Amino acid sequence: MARATKQSVFGANVTGHPDVFVTIHPSAVLRGPDRDEAFDGLVEDLKKAALAL
C-alpha cells in the first residue's frame, strides 16, 4: 500500500498519465495527530491540482 508523505511527488509525470497528484486521503485528516495541519495541507494540494486542470 502506498503512503503519501511530505516527500511525495506532486505533479509527477507517470507514463501514460502526465498529471498525477498525490495527497492524503481526506479521512486521514480526522485520524491524524494534528488535524489543522493535515487539513491545511490537503487544501493546498487540492488548490494546486485545481490549477493544473
Sequence and secondary structure as in RCSB ss.txt:
>XXXX:A:sequence
MARATKQSVFGANVTGHPDVFVTIHPSAVLRGPDRDEAFDGLVEDLKKAALAL
>XXXX:A:secstr
     TT  SSEEETTEEEE     HHHHHHSS HHHHHHHHHHHHHHHHHH 
